[in-house]
Amino acid sequence: MDFNVEDLYVDLRPSVGRRLFLKCEGFNFAGSIKLKAATEMVEAKERAGLLHPGATLIESSSGNMGVALSIVAASRGYRFICVTDVRCTPTARRLMEALGSEVRVVTEPDQENGFLAARLSYVRQLCAANRDYLWLNQYANEGNWMGHYRTTGAEIAKAFPLLDVLFVGAGTTGTLMGCANYFRENQPSVTIVAVDSVGSVTFGEPPDRRLIPGLGTSVRPGILDMSYVDDVVHVSETDTVRMCRRLVSRGFLFGGSTGTVVSGALAWMTANGVGHDATAVAISPDLGTNYLETIYNDEWLSRSYGSQPLPDRTP
């Protein structure tokens, strides 16, 4: 599980007209950046003597962390149960099951705090009924961000020693906190901008419907420390889809989180008068294969967003 392409960046200037470098994290066995956090969290439990052969791990995930933990669990001889919800893509579910994991799908959101709260409640129920289950709890587990402190932050600093601004999507905020901690300690001049989805409550905005998994939460993550974040930008899901379609027209099939981060980065750079000589990096968490039945499916888009215009495939 050590294989990861740590130095693959795409220069988006030909595609978006701004000097923005995209760190591509989708080229590993799990297909997403979540492999780093999954490995760190499991290894920390092993070091603490809390895991034994045949142990059962359990976690709530909208998709990518579930796939990553499925791979880590299979490689180390653990059983894994993923609690997800109806927004998880069919491809991600099938991947987890193919890797030997058990997938439980929550079909009804919590009335006040959405699907995430409902998933967390179900995880707690399962743990109460099965005392031998080990819940990693990525939303409050320091290993989630420590994995990125050790890897992602250091990798970006090595590739871009004169970095001006870093854009990081906010889901569990593990990647965000890991990179923010790294740059605060080693390169504090770097501006850290979090990119979130409209409808997410992570940064104090009101909740609203969200259909694209990956970024955003309906329950604020416990590991988030706002003192490490310089600014936040929110992106609507229609803008997410438009950016994904714009990038795929140039040959880049990225996931929804990437479309959100790139859209947010461009909006922030324009709003803040960032010059064309500035060095900016955005993190791409995954590729677009898992989204072929959603973001890249015209029927799903029309069904999901109603009368809103279908995002076009051209720049």
C-alpha positions in Angstrom: 0.0 0.0 0.0 3.0 2.3 -0.2 2.6 2.8 -4.0 1.5 6.4 -4.7 2.4 8.8 -7.4 3.6 11.7 -5.2 4.9 14.0 -7.9 2.3 14.1 -10.7 0.9 17.6 -11.4 -1.1 18.9 -14.2 -0.6 22.5 -15.4 -4.1 23.7 -15.9 -3.2 26.9 -17.8 -4.2 25.5 -21.2 -7.5 24.4 -19.8 -8.5 27.2 -17.5 -6.3 30.2 -18.4 -4.7 30.6 -15.0 -1.4 29.4 -13.6 -2.8 26.6 -11.4 -1.1 23.3 -10.8 -3.3 20.3 -9.9 -1.8 17.6 -7.7 -3.3 14.4 -8.9 -3.9 11.9 -6.1 -6.0 9.4 -8.0 -3.2 7.2 -9.3 -2.9 4.6 -6.5 -4.5 1.3 -5.7 -7.4 2.9 -4.0 -7.9 5.5 -6.7 -8.0 8.4 -4.3 -6.1 10.5 -1.7 -7.9 8.6 1.0 -5.4 5.8 0.9 -2.9 8.0 2.8 -5.3 8.6 5.7 -6.6 5.1 5.7 -3.1 3.6 6.0 -2.1 6.1 8.7 -5.2 5.5 10.9 -4.9 1.7 10.7 -1.2 1.7 11.4 -1.7 3.9 14.4 -4.2 1.4 15.8 -1.7 -1.4 15.1 1.1 0.5 16.9 -1.2 0.9 19.9 -1.9 -2.8 20.0 -5.6 -2.4 19.3 -5.8 -4.6 16.2 -5.4 -8.4 15.9 -5.7 -10.8 13.0 -9.3 -11.1 11.9 -10.4 -7.9 13.7 -13.4 -6.0 12.3 -13.0 -2.3 11.3 -16.0 -0.1 10.8 -16.2 3.4 9.3 -18.7 5.8 7.8 -17.8 7.0 4.3 -19.4 8.5 1.2 -17.2 6.3 -0.9 -13.5 7.0 -1.3 -12.5 6.3 2.3 -14.5 3.1 2.2 -12.7 1.9 -0.9 -9.3 2.8 0.7 -10.1 1.1 3.9 -11.3 -2.0 2.0 -7.9 -2.2 0.4 -6.0 -1.7 3.6 -8.2 -4.2 5.5 -7.9 -6.8 2.8 -4.1 -6.5 2.6 -3.7 -6.9 6.4 -6.3 -9.6 7.1 -9.0 -7.5 8.7 -12.8 -7.5 8.1 -14.3 -4.1 7.1 -17.8 -2.8 7.3 -18.5 0.5 5.5 -21.6 2.5 6.4 -22.5 4.7 3.5 -25.7 6.3 2.1 -27.6 6.5 -1.1 -25.3 9.2 -2.6 -22.4 6.7 -2.7 -21.8 5.9 -6.4 -22.7 2.3 -7.5 -19.1 1.8 -8.7 -17.7 2.6 -5.3 -20.1 0.2 -3.6 -19.1 -2.6 -6.0 -15.4 -1.9 -5.5 -15.8 -2.3 -1.7 -17.8 -5.5 -2.1 -15.3 -6.9 -4.6 -12.5 -6.3 -2.0 -14.5 -8.4 0.5 -16.0 -5.5 2.5 -19.6 -5.4 3.8 -21.5 -2.3 2.7 -24.4 -1.0 4.7 -26.5 1.7 3.0 -28.4 4.3 5.0 -31.5 5.3 3.0 -33.0 8.1 5.2 -31.2 11.2 6.4 -31.3 12.5 10.0 -34.0 15.2 10.1 -31.7 17.9 11.4 -28.2 16.9 10.3 -28.6 14.9 7.1 -27.1 11.7 5.9 -23.8 12.0 7.8 -25.5 12.2 11.2 -27.7 9.2 10.2 -24.6 7.2 9.2 -22.8 8.0 12.4 -25.8 7.1 14.4 -25.9 3.7 12.7 -22.2 3.1 13.3 -22.7 3.8 17.0 -25.6 1.3 17.0 -23.5 -1.4 15.4 -20.6 -0.8 17.7 -22.9 -0.9 20.8 -24.2 -4.3 19.6 -20.8 -5.6 18.6 -18.2 -4.7 21.2 -15.3 -6.1 19.2 -15.9 -3.6 16.3 -13.2 -1.0 16.0 -14.5 2.4 14.7 -11.7 4.5 13.2 -13.9 7.6 13.2 -12.1 9.6 10.5 -14.0 12.8 11.5 -12.2 12.9 14.9 -9.1 10.7 14.3 -5.8 12.7 14.3 -4.4 10.0 12.1 -6.6 11.3 9.3 -4.7 14.6 9.1 -1.4 13.2 10.3 -1.2 11.0 7.2 -1.3 14.2 5.0 1.1 16.1 7.3 3.7 13.3 6.7 3.0 13.0 3.0 0.8 15.4 1.0 2.1 18.6 2.6 5.7 17.6 2.4 5.3 16.5 -1.2 3.8 19.8 -2.3 6.5 21.8 -0.5 9.2 19.8 -2.2 7.7 20.3 -5.7 6.9 24.0 -5.2 9.3 25.6 -2.8 8.0 29.0 -3.8 4.3 28.2 -3.3 2.0 31.2 -2.8 -1.4 29.6 -2.3 -2.8 26.1 -1.7 -6.4 25.1 -2.4 -7.7 22.1 -0.5 -11.2 20.6 -0.6 -12.9 20.1 2.7 -14.7 16.9 3.5 -13.6 15.3 6.8 -10.9 18.0 6.6 -8.1 15.5 7.0 -6.2 16.6 3.9 -6.9 20.3 4.8 -5.6 20.0 8.4 -2.6 17.9 7.5 -1.4 20.3 4.8 -2.3 23.4 6.9 -0.3 22.1 9.9 2.6 21.2 7.6 2.8 24.6 6.0 2.2 26.5 9.3 5.3 24.8 10.7 7.5 24.8 7.7 6.4 27.5 5.2 4.0 29.9 7.0 3.9 32.4 4.1 1.7 30.0 2.1 -2.0 31.0 2.0 -4.3 28.0 2.8 -7.7 28.2 1.2 -10.4 25.6 2.0 -12.9 24.8 -0.8 -16.3 23.5 0.3 -19.6 22.7 -1.3 -22.7 25.0 -1.0 -25.0 23.3 1.5 -22.2 22.0 3.7 -22.2 23.1 7.4 -18.4 22.6 7.9 -17.6 26.4 8.0 -20.9 27.6 9.5 -23.0 27.9 6.4 -26.7 26.7 6.4 -27.3 23.1 5.4 -28.9 22.4 2.0 -29.3 19.4 -0.4 -26.0 18.0 -1.7 -26.0 15.1 -4.2 -22.3 14.8 -5.1 -20.2 12.9 -2.5 -16.7 13.7 -1.5 -16.7 17.3 -0.1 -18.9 18.9 2.4 -20.5 17.6 5.6 -23.8 17.9 7.5 -21.9 17.6 10.8 -18.8 19.7 11.5 -15.7 17.4 11.7 -14.0 17.3 15.1 -10.5 17.6 13.7 -11.2 21.0 12.0 -9.2 23.9 13.5 -10.2 27.1 11.7 -7.1 28.9 13.0 -5.0 27.1 10.4 -7.3 28.2 7.5 -6.8 31.6 5.9 -9.9 31.7 3.8 -12.9 29.6 2.6 -14.7 29.5 -0.7 -18.0 27.7 -1.4 -18.9 26.2 -4.7 -22.4 25.2 -6.0 -22.8 21.7 -7.4 -23.8 23.0 -10.8 -20.5 24.9 -10.9 -18.8 21.6 -9.9 -20.4 19.8 -12.8 -19.6 22.6 -15.2 -15.9 22.4 -14.2 -15.8 18.6 -14.5 -17.3 18.9 -18.0 -14.8 21.6 -18.9 -11.8 19.6 -17.8 -13.0 16.4 -19.5 -13.3 18.3 -22.8 -9.6 18.7 -22.5 -9.0 15.0 -21.7 -9.0 15.1 -17.9 -11.6 12.8 -16.4 -11.6 14.0 -12.7 -14.1 13.4 -9.9 -16.6 15.8 -8.4 -14.2 17.0 -5.6 -11.7 18.0 -8.2 -14.3 20.0 -10.1 -15.3 21.7 -6.9 -11.7 22.6 -5.9 -10.7 23.9 -9.3 -13.9 26.0 -9.7 -13.3 27.4 -6.2 -9.7 28.1 -6.8 -10.3 30.1 -10.0 -13.1 32.1 -8.3 -10.9 32.9 -5.3 -7.9 33.9 -7.5 -10.1 36.2 -9.5 -11.8 37.7 -6.5 -8.5 38.3 -4.7 -6.6 39.7 -7.7 -4.0 37.0 -7.7 -1.5 37.8 -10.4 -0.5 35.4 -13.2 3.0 35.1 -11.8 1.7 33.6 -8.5 2.3 29.9 -7.9 -0.9 28.2 -6.9 -1.6 24.5 -6.3 -4.9 22.7 -5.9 -5.3 19.1 -4.8 -7.3 16.6 -6.9 -8.5 13.8 -4.6 -9.6 11.3 -7.2 -10.3 10.5 -10.9 -13.7 10.5 -12.6 -14.3 6.8 -13.2 -16.6 6.5 -10.2 -18.7 9.4 -11.5 -19.6 8.1 -14.9 -23.1 7.3 -13.8 -23.6 10.7 -12.2 -21.6 13.8 -13.1 -20.9 12.5 -16.6 -24.4 11.2 -17.2 -26.7 13.6 -18.8 -29.9 11.9 -17.6 -28.7 11.9 -14.0 -27.9 15.6 -14.3 -31.3 16.5 -15.7 -33.1 14.3 -13.1 -31.0 15.8 -10.2 -30.9 19.5 -11.1 -34.3 19.9 -12.8 -34.8 23.0 -14.9 -31.2 24.2 -14.4 -29.3 24.2 -17.7 -27.3 21.0 -18.4 -23.6 21.8 -18.0 -21.9 21.8 -21.3 -18.9 19.8 -22.4 -17.0 22.7 -23.9 -14.7 25.2 -22.2 
